[in-house]
Amino acid sequence: MFSDIVKANRSYRRFFEQEAVTRDTLLTLVDYARLVPSGANKQALRYYIACEQPLNGQIFATLGWAGYLKEWQGPVAGERPAAYIVIVQEKGYKMGTSFDAGIAAQTILLGATEIGLGGCMIGNIQHAKLQAVLNLADSFEILLVIALGKPKEKVTIEEIETDGDIKYWRDENQVHHVPKRQLKDIVII
């Protein structure tokens, strides 16, 4: 059911790095994103896909991980993503940039979840460094990076009270807890 896919689609940050994600799988996920709505139907997004070393390692080095977990520097070797999709756009488009990228990224992650993968949207990017790593033309701007792989961590949703803390955290067993507001607290009547 759709609700099960939504609940299973968490921000995973640790993966079974040796479990390959193929180029064909990445192309399938990008194809899902290709079909979603786009502001004024501009279809301005482009996708750079990576699923092999050493490129994965070079991409990893340009990313920041889990801002609320100050003591954690990101996944260690063996737990890093097996693949990436970098969402880019030609500079100068004025319609729907953030909306289009968000819709595309969420569609990719829902598709990944359906086939047993997980991922994380990453906006903490060293843009100039990643631009150089990918050898992207100056006419492109990087919007988001999606890290993908077979999840190696358990992520659980915790309902919080109206004034509860929204910061995610990890317990002593490395279970990742994500506080979510209750439905009654987000609907304005």
PAMAR-257955 format. One record per residue: residue in one letter; x, y, z of N, C-alpha, C, O in turn. Coordinates in pm, whole numbers, always signed. Layout:
N
(A (X Y Z) (X Y Z) (X Y Z) (X Y Z))
...
//
This chain:
189
(M (+83 -119 +0) (+0 +0 +0) (+87 +125 +0) (+201 +123 +46))
(F (+31 +232 -52) (+105 +357 -60) (+148 +405 +78) (+260 +453 +95))
(S (+60 +393 +178) (+95 +440 +312) (+215 +365 +367) (+295 +423 +440))
(D (+230 +238 +335) (+345 +161 +381) (+474 +211 +316) (+578 +219 +382))
(I (+468 +245 +189) (+586 +298 +120) (+625 +433 +179) (+743 +459 +201))
(V (+526 +518 +206) (+554 +650 +266) (+621 +633 +402) (+719 +701 +432))
(K (+568 +544 +485) (+625 +522 +619) (+765 +461 +612) (+849 +490 +697))
(A (+790 +378 +514) (+922 +314 +499) (+1024 +408 +437) (+1144 +384 +449))
(N (+979 +513 +371) (+1068 +607 +304) (+1121 +708 +406) (+1063 +815 +424))
(R (+1229 +674 +471) (+1293 +759 +569) (+1421 +815 +510) (+1462 +775 +401))
(S (+1485 +907 +580) (+1617 +955 +540) (+1721 +860 +596) (+1762 +873 +711))
(Y (+1763 +766 +514) (+1866 +670 +555) (+2003 +728 +527) (+2026 +786 +421))
(R (+2093 +712 +623) (+2227 +768 +610) (+2338 +663 +623) (+2456 +696 +610))
(R (+2300 +540 +648) (+2397 +430 +655) (+2345 +316 +567) (+2227 +282 +571))
(F (+2435 +260 +488) (+2397 +163 +386) (+2491 +43 +387) (+2600 +48 +444))
(F (+2448 -64 +324) (+2537 -176 +293) (+2607 -135 +163) (+2556 -160 +54))
(E (+2722 -73 +178) (+2791 -12 +64) (+2823 -111 -47) (+2822 -74 -165))
(Q (+2851 -235 -13) (+2888 -335 -115) (+2770 -391 -192) (+2788 -463 -290))
(E (+2647 -358 -147) (+2526 -401 -220) (+2506 -303 -335) (+2460 -191 -315))
(A (+2541 -344 -453) (+2542 -256 -569) (+2402 -205 -605) (+2302 -275 -589))
(V (+2398 -83 -653) (+2281 -25 -717) (+2323 -3 -862) (+2417 +72 -889))
(T (+2256 -67 -954) (+2301 -66 -1093) (+2261 +64 -1165) (+2172 +138 -1123))
(R (+2331 +87 -1273) (+2298 +200 -1359) (+2154 +188 -1410) (+2082 +288 -1417))
(D (+2111 +66 -1444) (+1973 +47 -1491) (+1872 +84 -1383) (+1769 +144 -1413))
(T (+1901 +50 -1259) (+1812 +89 -1149) (+1805 +240 -1138) (+1696 +297 -1122))
(L (+1919 +306 -1146) (+1920 +453 -1139) (+1843 +514 -1255) (+1770 +612 -1237))
(L (+1858 +458 -1373) (+1784 +508 -1489) (+1633 +490 -1470) (+1555 +576 -1509))
(T (+1593 +379 -1411) (+1450 +357 -1382) (+1399 +463 -1286) (+1291 +518 -1306))
(L (+1476 +492 -1180) (+1434 +593 -1083) (+1426 +732 -1146) (+1334 +808 -1117))
(V (+1522 +764 -1230) (+1519 +893 -1301) (+1400 +898 -1396) (+1339 +1003 -1415))
(D (+1368 +786 -1456) (+1253 +782 -1547) (+1123 +813 -1471) (+1035 +881 -1525))
(Y (+1111 +765 -1347) (+994 +803 -1266) (+989 +954 -1249) (+883 +1016 -1264))
(A (+1104 +1013 -1218) (+1109 +1159 -1198) (+1077 +1234 -1326) (+1019 +1343 -1323))
(R (+1115 +1178 -1439) (+1089 +1242 -1568) (+940 +1261 -1593) (+900 +1354 -1662))
(L (+859 +1173 -1535) (+715 +1173 -1563) (+633 +1261 -1471) (+513 +1279 -1495))
(V (+693 +1316 -1366) (+616 +1394 -1269) (+587 +1535 -1323) (+649 +1580 -1419))
(P (+491 +1605 -1260) (+461 +1741 -1302) (+583 +1833 -1291) (+673 +1810 -1209))
(S (+583 +1935 -1374) (+692 +2032 -1377) (+632 +2170 -1399) (+542 +2186 -1482))
(G (+680 +2270 -1326) (+630 +2406 -1341) (+630 +2450 -1486) (+734 +2448 -1552))
(A (+513 +2490 -1537) (+495 +2532 -1677) (+544 +2425 -1775) (+571 +2454 -1892))
(N (+554 +2302 -1727) (+603 +2188 -1806) (+740 +2217 -1868) (+771 +2168 -1977))
(K (+823 +2297 -1798) (+956 +2333 -1848) (+1051 +2214 -1855) (+1138 +2207 -1942))
(Q (+1033 +2117 -1761) (+1119 +1998 -1758) (+1267 +2037 -1759) (+1347 +1986 -1837))
(A (+1300 +2129 -1669) (+1433 +2187 -1665) (+1537 +2103 -1593) (+1657 +2129 -1605))
(L (+1494 +2004 -1518) (+1588 +1925 -1439) (+1666 +1826 -1524) (+1617 +1774 -1624))
(R (+1790 +1804 -1482) (+1877 +1703 -1543) (+1934 +1620 -1428) (+1937 +1666 -1314))
(Y (+1980 +1500 -1458) (+2020 +1406 -1353) (+2156 +1346 -1386) (+2175 +1289 -1494))
(Y (+2248 +1360 -1295) (+2379 +1297 -1307) (+2374 +1173 -1219) (+2344 +1183 -1100))
(I (+2404 +1056 -1275) (+2397 +933 -1196) (+2537 +875 -1177) (+2622 +882 -1266))
(A (+2559 +818 -1058) (+2688 +758 -1025) (+2664 +634 -941) (+2586 +636 -847))
(C (+2733 +525 -976) (+2717 +401 -899) (+2846 +320 -892) (+2843 +199 -871))
(E (+2960 +386 -908) (+3087 +314 -905) (+3193 +399 -835) (+3190 +522 -835))
(Q (+3289 +326 -776) (+3407 +391 -720) (+3504 +419 -834) (+3499 +345 -932))
(P (+3590 +515 -830) (+3613 +608 -720) (+3519 +729 -719) (+3524 +811 -627))
(L (+3434 +741 -821) (+3346 +858 -829) (+3258 +870 -706) (+3240 +981 -655))
(N (+3202 +760 -657) (+3117 +767 -537) (+3193 +830 -421) (+3138 +912 -348))
(G (+3317 +791 -404) (+3398 +848 -295) (+3422 +996 -313) (+3422 +1071 -215))
(Q (+3442 +1039 -435) (+3463 +1181 -462) (+3335 +1261 -434) (+3342 +1372 -381))
(I (+3221 +1206 -470) (+3093 +1273 -441) (+3073 +1280 -290) (+3037 +1385 -236))
(F (+3095 +1166 -221) (+3078 +1160 -76) (+3156 +1272 -7) (+3105 +1334 +87))
(A (+3277 +1298 -52) (+3364 +1398 +11) (+3311 +1540 +0) (+3362 +1631 +66))
(T (+3209 +1562 -82) (+3154 +1698 -101) (+3026 +1720 -22) (+2965 +1826 -32))
(L (+2984 +1621 +58) (+2853 +1625 +123) (+2864 +1637 +274) (+2958 +1586 +335))
(G (+2765 +1706 +335) (+2751 +1712 +480) (+2636 +1623 +522) (+2536 +1613 +451))
(W (+2650 +1557 +636) (+2555 +1454 +679) (+2495 +1487 +815) (+2569 +1521 +908))
(A (+2362 +1478 +829) (+2289 +1478 +957) (+2329 +1593 +1049) (+2402 +1574 +1146))
(G (+2281 +1711 +1018) (+2314 +1832 +1092) (+2285 +1826 +1241) (+2358 +1888 +1319))
(Y (+2182 +1755 +1284) (+2150 +1747 +1426) (+2244 +1653 +1503) (+2252 +1660 +1625))
(L (+2314 +1567 +1432) (+2406 +1473 +1497) (+2547 +1530 +1489) (+2630 +1485 +1411))
(K (+2573 +1630 +1572) (+2698 +1708 +1565) (+2823 +1621 +1579) (+2926 +1651 +1517))
(E (+2816 +1516 +1660) (+2934 +1433 +1684) (+2959 +1331 +1573) (+3063 +1265 +1572))
(W (+2864 +1317 +1481) (+2874 +1215 +1376) (+2922 +1279 +1246) (+2863 +1377 +1200))
(Q (+3026 +1226 +1189) (+3085 +1283 +1069) (+3030 +1224 +940) (+3079 +1255 +831))
(G (+2930 +1140 +951) (+2872 +1076 +834) (+2907 +929 +833) (+2981 +881 +919))
(P (+2854 +856 +737) (+2877 +712 +732) (+3024 +678 +711) (+3095 +746 +636))
(V (+3068 +573 +778) (+3207 +527 +764) (+3218 +439 +640) (+3117 +397 +583))
(A (+3340 +411 +601) (+3363 +320 +488) (+3292 +188 +515) (+3298 +134 +625))
(G (+3223 +138 +414) (+3143 +17 +426) (+2996 +47 +453) (+2910 -38 +434))
(E (+2968 +172 +497) (+2830 +214 +524) (+2789 +333 +437) (+2686 +396 +461))
(R (+2870 +363 +340) (+2842 +479 +254) (+2747 +439 +141) (+2729 +320 +114))
(P (+2686 +538 +76) (+2592 +508 -33) (+2659 +430 -146) (+2777 +448 -176))
(A (+2580 +343 -208) (+2627 +266 -322) (+2606 +341 -452) (+2660 +304 -556))
(A (+2525 +450 -446) (+2494 +525 -567) (+2446 +665 -530) (+2407 +691 -417))
(Y (+2450 +751 -629) (+2401 +888 -614) (+2326 +930 -738) (+2358 +889 -850))
(I (+2226 +1014 -718) (+2163 +1088 -827) (+2177 +1235 -790) (+2128 +1278 -685))
(V (+2242 +1310 -875) (+2261 +1453 -852) (+2163 +1526 -943) (+2166 +1512 -1065))
(I (+2076 +1605 -880) (+1975 +1679 -956) (+2032 +1817 -988) (+2070 +1892 -898))
(V (+2039 +1848 -1116) (+2092 +1976 -1162) (+1990 +2044 -1253) (+1892 +1983 -1298))
(Q (+2016 +2170 -1278) (+1928 +2247 -1367) (+2013 +2351 -1439) (+2109 +2404 -1383))
(E (+1977 +2379 -1560) (+2045 +2488 -1628) (+2015 +2617 -1557) (+1901 +2642 -1516))
(K (+2117 +2701 -1541) (+2098 +2829 -1474) (+2003 +2916 -1555) (+2001 +2911 -1678))
(G (+1925 +2997 -1484) (+1838 +3092 -1551) (+1692 +3053 -1560) (+1609 +3138 -1594))
(Y (+1656 +2928 -1531) (+1514 +2892 -1530) (+1447 +2960 -1412) (+1501 +2962 -1302))
(K (+1331 +3016 -1435) (+1263 +3090 -1330) (+1139 +3019 -1277) (+1080 +3065 -1179))
(M (+1098 +2911 -1338) (+974 +2843 -1296) (+1002 +2718 -1216) (+1072 +2628 -1263))
(G (+949 +2712 -1095) (+937 +2587 -1022) (+1063 +2517 -979) (+1058 +2397 -950))
(T (+1177 +2585 -972) (+1302 +2518 -940) (+1291 +2433 -814) (+1310 +2312 -820))
(S (+1262 +2495 -701) (+1262 +2419 -576) (+1147 +2318 -573) (+1163 +2208 -521))
(F (+1033 +2355 -627) (+920 +2263 -630) (+950 +2143 -719) (+927 +2029 -679))
(D (+1000 +2169 -837) (+1031 +2060 -930) (+1133 +1964 -872) (+1116 +1842 -881))
(A (+1238 +2018 -812) (+1343 +1933 -755) (+1287 +1850 -639) (+1321 +1732 -626))
(G (+1204 +1909 -557) (+1145 +1836 -445) (+1053 +1725 -491) (+1057 +1614 -438))
(I (+969 +1755 -590) (+879 +1652 -644) (+960 +1539 -706) (+930 +1422 -683))
(A (+1061 +1573 -784) (+1143 +1471 -849) (+1218 +1386 -746) (+1220 +1263 -756))
(A (+1278 +1451 -647) (+1355 +1379 -545) (+1265 +1284 -465) (+1302 +1170 -440))
(Q (+1149 +1332 -424) (+1059 +1247 -347) (+1010 +1129 -431) (+995 +1018 -380))
(T (+986 +1152 -557) (+944 +1043 -646) (+1054 +939 -658) (+1027 +819 -653))
(I (+1177 +983 -674) (+1291 +892 -681) (+1300 +809 -552) (+1319 +688 -558))
(L (+1286 +874 -437) (+1298 +803 -310) (+1182 +706 -287) (+1203 +598 -232))
(L (+1063 +743 -327) (+950 +650 -314) (+971 +528 -404) (+944 +415 -364))
(G (+1021 +552 -525) (+1052 +442 -616) (+1161 +353 -559) (+1154 +231 -572))
(A (+1262 +413 -498) (+1370 +336 -437) (+1316 +250 -322) (+1353 +133 -309))
(T (+1230 +308 -241) (+1172 +235 -129) (+1093 +114 -177) (+1099 +7 -117))
(E (+1020 +131 -286) (+938 +22 -339) (+1023 -100 -377) (+976 -213 -369))
(I (+1147 -77 -418) (+1233 -189 -460) (+1334 -229 -352) (+1430 -301 -381))
(G (+1314 -183 -229) (+1398 -227 -118) (+1523 -145 -95) (+1609 -184 -16))
(L (+1532 -32 -161) (+1644 +59 -137) (+1600 +171 -45) (+1482 +183 -12))
(G (+1693 +251 -4) (+1663 +370 +75) (+1756 +481 +32) (+1850 +459 -44))
(G (+1727 +599 +81) (+1811 +711 +41) (+1793 +831 +129) (+1719 +828 +228))
(C (+1863 +935 +92) (+1859 +1059 +167) (+1879 +1175 +71) (+1972 +1175 -9))
(M (+1791 +1275 +80) (+1811 +1400 +5) (+1913 +1483 +80) (+1901 +1503 +201))
(I (+2013 +1530 +10) (+2118 +1608 +75) (+2128 +1744 +6) (+2148 +1754 -115))
(G (+2113 +1848 +88) (+2128 +1984 +40) (+2255 +2050 +90) (+2292 +2157 +43))
(N (+2323 +1985 +186) (+2448 +2037 +240) (+2561 +1989 +149) (+2622 +1884 +171))
(I (+2587 +2069 +48) (+2676 +2031 -63) (+2784 +2138 -80) (+2755 +2257 -75))
(Q (+2906 +2094 -99) (+3012 +2187 -142) (+2997 +2200 -294) (+3058 +2125 -371))
(H (+2916 +2296 -335) (+2873 +2304 -475) (+2989 +2315 -574) (+2993 +2242 -673))
(A (+3083 +2404 -549) (+3192 +2423 -645) (+3277 +2297 -656) (+3318 +2258 -765))
(K (+3302 +2233 -543) (+3383 +2110 -543) (+3311 +1998 -618) (+3372 +1927 -698))
(L (+3180 +1983 -593) (+3105 +1878 -662) (+3094 +1909 -811) (+3100 +1818 -894))
(Q (+3077 +2034 -844) (+3072 +2076 -985) (+3199 +2029 -1057) (+3193 +1979 -1169))
(A (+3312 +2047 -991) (+3440 +2006 -1050) (+3452 +1854 -1056) (+3497 +1800 -1158))
(V (+3412 +1784 -951) (+3418 +1638 -949) (+3339 +1579 -1065) (+3384 +1486 -1131))
(L (+3220 +1635 -1089) (+3133 +1583 -1194) (+3165 +1639 -1331) (+3108 +1596 -1431))
(N (+3258 +1734 -1336) (+3294 +1800 -1461) (+3170 +1859 -1529) (+3153 +1850 -1651))
(L (+3085 +1920 -1446) (+2963 +1982 -1498) (+2994 +2118 -1559) (+3075 +2194 -1506))
(A (+2931 +2147 -1669) (+2947 +2278 -1733) (+2898 +2388 -1638) (+2809 +2365 -1556))
(D (+2956 +2505 -1650) (+2917 +2620 -1567) (+2771 +2659 -1588) (+2714 +2730 -1506))
(S (+2711 +2614 -1696) (+2572 +2648 -1723) (+2474 +2572 -1634) (+2355 +2603 -1632))
(F (+2524 +2472 -1558) (+2439 +2395 -1466) (+2461 +2438 -1323) (+2572 +2475 -1284))
(E (+2352 +2433 -1245) (+2363 +2451 -1100) (+2313 +2324 -1033) (+2215 +2263 -1077))
(I (+2381 +2285 -926) (+2344 +2165 -851) (+2236 +2203 -751) (+2253 +2298 -674))
(L (+2124 +2129 -753) (+2013 +2157 -663) (+2011 +2064 -543) (+1997 +2110 -429))
(L (+2024 +1935 -565) (+2016 +1834 -460) (+2100 +1714 -498) (+2124 +1687 -615))
(V (+2143 +1641 -396) (+2205 +1511 -416) (+2120 +1409 -344) (+2079 +1431 -230))
(I (+2093 +1297 -410) (+2021 +1187 -346) (+2121 +1073 -331) (+2172 +1020 -430))
(A (+2147 +1035 -206) (+2231 +921 -175) (+2142 +798 -171) (+2033 +802 -114))
(L (+2187 +688 -229) (+2104 +567 -239) (+2182 +441 -204) (+2304 +434 -221))
(G (+2108 +343 -154) (+2166 +213 -126) (+2069 +127 -48) (+1956 +168 -21))
(K (+2115 +9 -12) (+2035 -79 +73) (+2056 -32 +216) (+2169 -34 +265))
(P (+1949 +10 +286) (+1965 +66 +421) (+2028 -33 +519) (+1995 -152 +520))
(K (+2118 +20 +600) (+2185 -60 +703) (+2140 -16 +842) (+2190 -66 +943))
(E (+2047 +75 +848) (+2003 +125 +978) (+1852 +117 +990) (+1780 +114 +890))
(K (+1808 +115 +1113) (+1665 +120 +1140) (+1630 +264 +1173) (+1697 +329 +1254))
(V (+1525 +313 +1109) (+1475 +448 +1136) (+1332 +434 +1182) (+1251 +367 +1118))
(T (+1301 +497 +1293) (+1167 +487 +1349) (+1107 +626 +1369) (+1178 +722 +1401))
(I (+977 +635 +1351) (+906 +762 +1368) (+853 +769 +1510) (+795 +673 +1561))
(E (+873 +883 +1573) (+822 +909 +1708) (+723 +1024 +1700) (+758 +1131 +1651))
(E (+601 +1004 +1748) (+505 +1116 +1752) (+540 +1205 +1870) (+570 +1158 +1979))
(I (+534 +1336 +1846) (+568 +1431 +1952) (+447 +1519 +1983) (+354 +1531 +1904))
(E (+452 +1578 +2099) (+349 +1673 +2140) (+371 +1805 +2066) (+477 +1826 +2006))
(T (+273 +1891 +2071) (+277 +2018 +2000) (+407 +2094 +2022) (+464 +2147 +1927))
(D (+454 +2100 +2145) (+575 +2176 +2176) (+699 +2088 +2189) (+799 +2130 +2247))
(G (+693 +1967 +2136) (+805 +1873 +2148) (+922 +1908 +2058) (+910 +1986 +1964))
(D (+1035 +1849 +2089) (+1159 +1871 +2016) (+1154 +1795 +1883) (+1122 +1677 +1881))
(I (+1186 +1863 +1774) (+1183 +1802 +1641) (+1316 +1742 +1598) (+1324 +1683 +1491))
(K (+1422 +1756 +1679) (+1554 +1707 +1640) (+1560 +1554 +1644) (+1526 +1492 +1744))
(Y (+1605 +1496 +1532) (+1622 +1352 +1528) (+1743 +1314 +1612) (+1829 +1397 +1641))
(W (+1749 +1186 +1651) (+1856 +1140 +1738) (+1875 +989 +1722) (+1792 +920 +1664))
(R (+1986 +940 +1774) (+2016 +797 +1772) (+2030 +746 +1914) (+2088 +813 +2000))
(D (+1975 +627 +1937) (+1987 +568 +2070) (+2115 +484 +2079) (+2194 +481 +1985))
(E (+2134 +418 +2192) (+2256 +340 +2216) (+2271 +222 +2120) (+2382 +171 +2104))
(N (+2162 +179 +2056) (+2167 +72 +1957) (+2177 +124 +1815) (+2164 +48 +1719))
(Q (+2201 +254 +1800) (+2213 +322 +1672) (+2083 +322 +1591) (+2086 +336 +1469))
(V (+1970 +306 +1659) (+1840 +324 +1594) (+1818 +474 +1581) (+1833 +549 +1677))
(H (+1783 +515 +1462) (+1762 +657 +1431) (+1616 +692 +1457) (+1526 +635 +1395))
(H (+1590 +786 +1548) (+1455 +825 +1587) (+1423 +961 +1525) (+1500 +1057 +1537))
(V (+1308 +968 +1458) (+1267 +1090 +1390) (+1134 +1139 +1450) (+1029 +1078 +1427))
(P (+1138 +1248 +1527) (+1014 +1302 +1584) (+927 +1365 +1475) (+976 +1439 +1389))
(K (+799 +1334 +1478) (+703 +1392 +1383) (+585 +1449 +1460) (+536 +1389 +1555))
(R (+542 +1566 +1417) (+424 +1628 +1478) (+303 +1540 +1449) (+300 +1467 +1350))
(Q (+205 +1546 +1536) (+81 +1470 +1518) (-9 +1541 +1417) (-2 +1662 +1401))
(L (-93 +1463 +1351) (-184 +1517 +1250) (-268 +1632 +1308) (-287 +1734 +1242))
(K (-318 +1616 +1429) (-403 +1720 +1490) (-328 +1851 +1510) (-390 +1957 +1521))
(D (-195 +1845 +1515) (-115 +1965 +1537) (-75 +2037 +1409) (-22 +2148 +1415))
(I (-99 +1975 +1293) (-57 +2041 +1169) (-175 +2083 +1081) (-156 +2154 +982))
(V (-295 +2038 +1115) (-412 +2074 +1037) (-476 +2199 +1098) (-506 +2201 +1217))
(I (-495 +2300 +1017) (-558 +2424 +1062) (-704 +2415 +1024) (-739 +2400 +907))
(I (-790 +2425 +1125) (-935 +2410 +1100) (-998 +2547 +1090) (-1119 +2557 +1069))
//
